[in-house]
Amino acid sequence: AQRVTQPEKLLSVFKGAPVELKCNYSYSGSPELFWYVQYSRQRLQLLLRHISRESIKGFTADLNKGETSFHLKKPFAQEEDSAMYYCALSVGGFKTIFGAGTRLFVKA
Amino acid sequence: EAEVAQSPRYKITEKSQAVAFWCDPISGHATLYWYRQILGQGPELLVQFQDESVVDDSQLPKDRFSAERLKGVDSTLKIQPAELGDSAMYLCATRRSTSGGSSYEQYFGPGTRLTVT
């Protein structure tokens, strides 16, 4: 069965510290993975996609097929990064399965 | 910038009543999704449309939920009768197409928060 697991419900770091939000997936096919973000009082929006291999707002995520992981990383957290982050798996190019989300809180 | 619109934003209803939600997609977006998000969880797909056709409704509780997308534009999700466990955020998302280029990104609406009492 396809599944996305985000083991941390809440992650709290100090401003300037590195941050890593964990995501593990279960899928027998070729995965297409995304990170979505929801800032306070805003809509859920795409942050980045593994295929594009780009850095958005200083965040990067590398797909590790051996560990079936797609962790989101940023070397120096900023207060404006505080938000809810969802890892998502696209199956067959259609259906998207979301993890339960991790709330990131960046302290001043 | 075009956005997905949803209404109402909030809905309080008594159990056993009927309730309906409306979604207006970004113009030209052929794929439309309805998700349910229970507090503390991620969005869960209820139904997916490609134009006016249902592509996936395997997770839609069909005894009480129905969805339609007449003319392949706006869409309505209905619950009848509502149950206490239906209290959740209902999200609509749309996507430009199913293949090619930047069509993979889903654009989400603000959601409708349903409370069943």
Contacts between the chains, C-beta under 8 A, distances in Angstrom:
chain1	res1	chain2	res2	distance
A	4	B	42	7.5
A	6	B	42	8.0
A	9	B	40	7.6
A	32	B	104	7.4
A	34	B	104	8.0
A	43	B	3	7.8
A	43	B	108	4.8
A	43	B	109	6.9
A	43	B	110	5.8
A	43	B	111	7.9
A	44	B	43	7.4
A	44	B	91	7.1
A	44	B	93	7.8
A	44	B	108	4.3
A	45	B	107	7.8
A	45	B	108	6.9
A	46	B	105	4.9
A	46	B	106	7.0
A	49	B	104	6.6
A	49	B	105	7.8
A	86	B	42	5.3
A	86	B	43	7.5
A	88	B	42	7.8
A	90	B	104	7.1
A	93	B	98	6.4
A	93	B	99	7.2
A	93	B	104	7.8
A	94	B	48	6.6
A	94	B	55	6.3
A	94	B	56	6.7
A	94	B	98	6.7
A	95	B	45	6.0
A	95	B	48	6.8
A	95	B	56	5.8
A	96	B	33	7.6
A	96	B	45	6.8
A	96	B	106	6.8
A	97	B	45	7.6
A	98	B	42	3.3
A	98	B	43	4.9
A	98	B	44	7.4
A	99	B	42	5.3
A	100	B	40	7.0
A	100	B	41	5.2
A	100	B	42	5.0
A	101	B	41	7.6
A	101	B	42	5.3
